[in-house]
Amino acid sequence: MAEHDLLEIGQQLQAARERQDISLEQAEADTRIRLKYLAAMEAGDFDALPNRVVARGFLRSYARYLGLDPQPLLERLESVYPSPLAEPLQRPSREHGPHVLDMDLGRPVGMRWARVFWVILLLALAGVGFYWLWLQGYVPWGWGFAGPRSTPTAPPTVVPSPTWTLPPPTHAPAVISPTPLPQPTPTFTATPRPTSRPQVTPTHTATPRPTSTVQPSPVAKVDKVHVRLEITDRTWLRVLVDGRVMKVGLVEPQTTLEWEGKRVEIRTGNAGGVHMFLNGEDLGVLGRRGEVQHWIFYVQDNEIIRVTPTPTPTMS
């Protein structure tokens, strides 16, 4: 019941925005609410918002921007996420009497700060001196021996590793030359005539060639819907595969998403940023930038049926 109430709140917000032909990008610029939070509220995903106080404030501002009465929507949200009771302020306990600050009042404040300053300055000078002596190669105050640091040792001698040279091939690669096919030789048959000058008529005997029978290729059966989406611009997506929610939220550019099933339902808030491939077929961009699109694909009689449902009616 709680999830149904949240979905109805999101449907009312989305229907009001679509009636006024307002894109999510324009609503983000007008309300100063980030696009991913607007898309989450329209999807009924109020858990994606930072906290409950922010969720109520965003819902009130967005409803007023769309010309809706925010009070009924806030009441439905309160029924799902009740506001925590305010904790009473903790008053200081007086059972043990007033607290007494332990301060040294007998000494001027300036003298105390001067002493602290000189102590810090002496420690800093001692640290600088110790660091300078350490750079010179000496260890002060008897820590080790006084004198120059150890002499550097000679660098190790690098012995070159032997290299292996492959001998050249002793035989030349064989060259295969194609063998020419024999050509048919024409035969000439002389036909005598009862004339003084006989003529010779050549006859060509053609060699019959074997004929090949082309078998028809079987028609591939389509039993699943395979969808690949290439995101070219930031957009909000809601994808259902066989009735299961596979993706809800914002998707950044340069992202590729793929799903497969008997029925795939896709809803986007920025159709111009979605490039679709359906079972290998390039459908191109789904629509214009900022346009809301809703597509359904399912398999029936070995064919993919494409349906664009009508917009959801506004709930009173």
PEBELZI-V748474 format. One record per residue. N is the residue number from 1. RES is the residue in three letters. SS is DSSP state (hx for helix, st for strand, lp for the rest). BURIAL is + if it has 9 or more other ideal C-beta (glycine too) atoms within 8 Angstrom, else -. D_LAST is the distance of its C-alpha to the last C-alpha in Angstrom with 1 decimal. Layout:
<<N | RES | SS | BURIAL | D_LAST> <N | RES | SS | BURIAL | D_LAST>>
This chain:
<<1 | MET | lp | - | 17.9> <2 | ALA | hx | - | 18.2> <3 | GLU | hx | - | 18.2> <4 | HIS | hx | - | 15.1> <5 | ASP | hx | + | 13.2> <6 | LEU | hx | + | 14.9> <7 | LEU | hx | + | 14.0> <8 | GLU | hx | + | 10.2> <9 | ILE | hx | + | 10.9> <10 | GLY | hx | + | 13.1> <11 | GLN | hx | + | 11.0> <12 | GLN | hx | + | 8.5> <13 | LEU | hx | + | 11.8> <14 | GLN | hx | + | 13.5> <15 | ALA | hx | + | 11.2> <16 | ALA | hx | + | 11.4> <17 | ARG | hx | + | 15.1> <18 | GLU | hx | + | 15.8> <19 | ARG | hx | - | 14.4> <20 | GLN | lp | - | 16.9> <21 | ASP | lp | - | 19.6> <22 | ILE | lp | - | 20.4> <23 | SER | lp | + | 22.4> <24 | LEU | hx | + | 22.6> <25 | GLU | hx | + | 26.1> <26 | GLN | hx | + | 25.1> <27 | ALA | hx | + | 22.4> <28 | GLU | hx | + | 25.2> <29 | ALA | hx | - | 27.6> <30 | ASP | hx | - | 25.4> <31 | THR | hx | + | 24.0> <32 | ARG | lp | - | 27.2> <33 | ILE | lp | + | 25.3> <34 | ARG | lp | - | 27.0> <35 | LEU | hx | + | 25.5> <36 | LYS | hx | + | 25.8> <37 | TYR | hx | + | 23.7> <38 | LEU | hx | + | 20.9> <39 | ALA | hx | + | 21.1> <40 | ALA | hx | + | 21.2> <41 | MET | hx | + | 18.0> <42 | GLU | hx | + | 16.2> <43 | ALA | lp | + | 18.0> <44 | GLY | lp | + | 17.0> <45 | ASP | lp | + | 20.8> <46 | PHE | hx | + | 21.0> <47 | ASP | hx | - | 24.5> <48 | ALA | hx | - | 25.7> <49 | LEU | lp | + | 25.4> <50 | PRO | lp | - | 28.6> <51 | ASN | lp | - | 27.6> <52 | ARG | hx | - | 24.9> <53 | VAL | hx | - | 25.6> <54 | VAL | hx | + | 25.3> <55 | ALA | hx | + | 22.0> <56 | ARG | hx | + | 20.5> <57 | GLY | hx | - | 22.1> <58 | PHE | hx | + | 21.0> <59 | LEU | hx | + | 17.3> <60 | ARG | hx | + | 17.6> <61 | SER | hx | + | 19.6> <62 | TYR | hx | + | 17.5> <63 | ALA | hx | + | 14.2> <64 | ARG | hx | + | 16.2> <65 | TYR | hx | + | 17.9> <66 | LEU | lp | + | 14.8> <67 | GLY | lp | - | 13.8> <68 | LEU | lp | + | 10.9> <69 | ASP | lp | - | 11.3> <70 | PRO | hx | + | 13.2> <71 | GLN | hx | - | 13.6> <72 | PRO | hx | - | 10.6> <73 | LEU | hx | + | 11.3> <74 | LEU | hx | + | 15.0> <75 | GLU | hx | - | 14.7> <76 | ARG | hx | + | 13.4> <77 | LEU | hx | + | 16.2> <78 | GLU | hx | + | 18.6> <79 | SER | hx | - | 18.1> <80 | VAL | hx | + | 19.4> <81 | TYR | lp | - | 21.9> <82 | PRO | lp | - | 23.1> <83 | SER | lp | - | 25.2> <84 | PRO | lp | - | 28.9> <85 | LEU | lp | - | 30.9> <86 | ALA | lp | - | 33.1> <87 | GLU | lp | - | 36.7> <88 | PRO | lp | - | 39.3> <89 | LEU | lp | - | 41.7> <90 | GLN | lp | - | 45.1> <91 | ARG | lp | - | 47.9> <92 | PRO | lp | - | 51.4> <93 | SER | lp | - | 53.7> <94 | ARG | lp | - | 56.8> <95 | GLU | lp | - | 58.6> <96 | HIS | lp | - | 61.1> <97 | GLY | lp | - | 61.8> <98 | PRO | lp | - | 61.2> <99 | HIS | lp | - | 61.4> <100 | VAL | lp | - | 64.5> <101 | LEU | lp | - | 64.4> <102 | ASP | lp | - | 67.4> <103 | MET | lp | - | 68.7> <104 | ASP | lp | - | 72.2> <105 | LEU | lp | - | 72.9> <106 | GLY | lp | - | 76.6> <107 | ARG | lp | - | 76.4> <108 | PRO | lp | - | 75.0> <109 | VAL | hx | - | 71.8> <110 | GLY | hx | - | 73.4> <111 | MET | hx | - | 76.1> <112 | ARG | hx | + | 73.7> <113 | TRP | hx | - | 71.6> <114 | ALA | hx | - | 74.9> <115 | ARG | hx | - | 76.1> <116 | VAL | hx | - | 72.8> <117 | PHE | hx | - | 73.1> <118 | TRP | hx | - | 76.7> <119 | VAL | hx | - | 75.9> <120 | ILE | hx | - | 73.1> <121 | LEU | hx | - | 75.4> <122 | LEU | hx | - | 78.3> <123 | LEU | hx | - | 76.1> <124 | ALA | hx | - | 74.8> <125 | LEU | hx | - | 78.4> <126 | ALA | hx | - | 79.6> <127 | GLY | hx | - | 76.8> <128 | VAL | hx | - | 77.7> <129 | GLY | hx | + | 81.4> <130 | PHE | hx | + | 80.8> <131 | TYR | hx | - | 78.7> <132 | TRP | hx | - | 81.4> <133 | LEU | hx | + | 84.1> <134 | TRP | hx | + | 82.0> <135 | LEU | hx | - | 81.7> <136 | GLN | lp | - | 85.6> <137 | GLY | lp | - | 86.0> <138 | TYR | lp | + | 87.2> <139 | VAL | lp | + | 85.7> <140 | PRO | lp | - | 86.5> <141 | TRP | lp | - | 87.6> <142 | GLY | lp | - | 89.3> <143 | TRP | lp | - | 86.3> <144 | GLY | lp | - | 88.2> <145 | PHE | lp | - | 91.1> <146 | ALA | lp | - | 91.7> <147 | GLY | lp | - | 92.3> <148 | PRO | lp | - | 90.7> <149 | ARG | lp | - | 88.1> <150 | SER | lp | - | 88.9> <151 | THR | lp | - | 90.2> <152 | PRO | lp | - | 87.9> <153 | THR | lp | - | 88.9> <154 | ALA | lp | - | 89.6> <155 | PRO | lp | - | 86.6> <156 | PRO | lp | - | 86.8> <157 | THR | lp | - | 88.4> <158 | VAL | lp | - | 86.1> <159 | VAL | lp | - | 87.7> <160 | PRO | lp | - | 86.4> <161 | SER | lp | - | 85.2> <162 | PRO | lp | - | 87.0> <163 | THR | lp | - | 85.4> <164 | TRP | lp | - | 85.6> <165 | THR | lp | - | 86.3> <166 | LEU | lp | - | 85.7> <167 | PRO | lp | - | 88.7> <168 | PRO | lp | - | 88.2> <169 | PRO | lp | - | 88.0> <170 | THR | lp | - | 91.4> <171 | HIS | lp | - | 90.5> <172 | ALA | lp | - | 88.8> <173 | PRO | lp | - | 85.6> <174 | ALA | lp | - | 86.2> <175 | VAL | lp | - | 85.2> <176 | ILE | lp | - | 84.2> <177 | SER | lp | - | 85.1> <178 | PRO | lp | - | 83.6> <179 | THR | lp | - | 86.1> <180 | PRO | lp | - | 86.2> <181 | LEU | lp | - | 85.6> <182 | PRO | lp | - | 88.4> <183 | GLN | lp | - | 88.2> <184 | PRO | lp | - | 89.4> <185 | THR | lp | - | 92.9> <186 | PRO | lp | - | 93.4> <187 | THR | st | - | 96.5> <188 | PHE | st | - | 98.7> <189 | THR | st | - | 100.6> <190 | ALA | st | - | 103.6> <191 | THR | lp | - | 103.9> <192 | PRO | lp | - | 107.6> <193 | ARG | lp | - | 108.1> <194 | PRO | lp | - | 111.4> <195 | THR | lp | - | 111.6> <196 | SER | lp | - | 113.8> <197 | ARG | lp | - | 111.0> <198 | PRO | lp | - | 108.6> <199 | GLN | lp | - | 105.0> <200 | VAL | st | - | 102.9> <201 | THR | st | - | 99.2> <202 | PRO | st | - | 97.0> <203 | THR | st | - | 94.5> <204 | HIS | lp | - | 91.5> <205 | THR | lp | - | 90.4> <206 | ALA | lp | - | 86.7> <207 | THR | lp | - | 85.6> <208 | PRO | lp | - | 82.6> <209 | ARG | lp | - | 79.5> <210 | PRO | lp | - | 77.4> <211 | THR | lp | - | 74.0> <212 | SER | lp | - | 70.9> <213 | THR | lp | - | 68.2> <214 | VAL | lp | - | 64.6> <215 | GLN | lp | - | 62.3> <216 | PRO | lp | - | 58.6> <217 | SER | lp | - | 56.3> <218 | PRO | lp | - | 53.8> <219 | VAL | lp | - | 50.1> <220 | ALA | lp | - | 48.2> <221 | LYS | lp | - | 45.4> <222 | VAL | lp | + | 41.9> <223 | ASP | lp | - | 40.5> <224 | LYS | lp | - | 38.3> <225 | VAL | st | + | 36.0> <226 | HIS | st | + | 37.5> <227 | VAL | st | + | 35.4> <228 | ARG | st | + | 36.9> <229 | LEU | st | + | 35.0> <230 | GLU | st | + | 37.0> <231 | ILE | st | + | 35.0> <232 | THR | lp | - | 36.5> <233 | ASP | lp | + | 34.0> <234 | ARG | lp | + | 31.7> <235 | THR | st | + | 28.4> <236 | TRP | st | + | 25.6> <237 | LEU | st | + | 25.8> <238 | ARG | st | + | 24.1> <239 | VAL | st | + | 26.5> <240 | LEU | st | + | 26.4> <241 | VAL | st | + | 29.7> <242 | ASP | lp | - | 29.9> <243 | GLY | lp | - | 26.6> <244 | ARG | st | - | 27.8> <245 | VAL | st | - | 26.4> <246 | MET | st | - | 29.5> <247 | LYS | st | + | 28.3> <248 | VAL | st | - | 25.4> <249 | GLY | st | + | 26.1> <250 | LEU | st | + | 28.2> <251 | VAL | st | + | 31.4> <252 | GLU | lp | - | 34.3> <253 | PRO | lp | - | 36.6> <254 | GLN | lp | - | 39.6> <255 | THR | st | - | 37.8> <256 | THR | st | - | 38.3> <257 | LEU | st | + | 36.1> <258 | GLU | st | - | 36.9> <259 | TRP | st | + | 35.3> <260 | GLU | st | - | 36.4> <261 | GLY | st | + | 35.0> <262 | LYS | lp | - | 34.1> <263 | ARG | st | + | 30.5> <264 | VAL | st | + | 29.4> <265 | GLU | st | + | 25.9> <266 | ILE | st | + | 25.8> <267 | ARG | st | + | 23.0> <268 | THR | st | + | 24.3> <269 | GLY | lp | + | 23.2> <270 | ASN | lp | + | 26.6> <271 | ALA | hx | + | 27.9> <272 | GLY | hx | + | 31.0> <273 | GLY | hx | + | 32.2> <274 | VAL | st | + | 32.2> <275 | HIS | st | + | 35.3> <276 | MET | st | + | 35.0> <277 | PHE | st | + | 37.8> <278 | LEU | st | + | 37.1> <279 | ASN | lp | - | 40.0> <280 | GLY | lp | - | 42.4> <281 | GLU | st | - | 41.0> <282 | ASP | st | - | 40.1> <283 | LEU | st | - | 36.7> <284 | GLY | st | - | 36.9> <285 | VAL | st | + | 34.2> <286 | LEU | lp | + | 30.6> <287 | GLY | lp | - | 29.6> <288 | ARG | lp | - | 29.7> <289 | ARG | lp | + | 29.6> <290 | GLY | lp | + | 26.1> <291 | GLU | lp | + | 24.5> <292 | VAL | lp | + | 21.9> <293 | GLN | st | + | 23.2> <294 | HIS | st | + | 22.4> <295 | TRP | st | + | 25.4> <296 | ILE | st | + | 26.4> <297 | PHE | st | + | 30.1> <298 | TYR | st | + | 31.6> <299 | VAL | st | + | 35.1> <300 | GLN | st | - | 35.8> <301 | ASP | lp | - | 39.4> <302 | ASN | lp | - | 40.9> <303 | GLU | st | - | 38.6> <304 | ILE | st | + | 35.7> <305 | ILE | st | - | 32.6> <306 | ARG | st | - | 30.3> <307 | VAL | st | - | 26.7> <308 | THR | lp | - | 24.1> <309 | PRO | lp | - | 20.7> <310 | THR | lp | - | 18.0> <311 | PRO | lp | - | 15.3> <312 | THR | lp | - | 12.3> <313 | PRO | lp | - | 9.3> <314 | THR | lp | - | 6.4> <315 | MET | lp | - | 3.8> <316 | SER | lp | - | 0.0>>
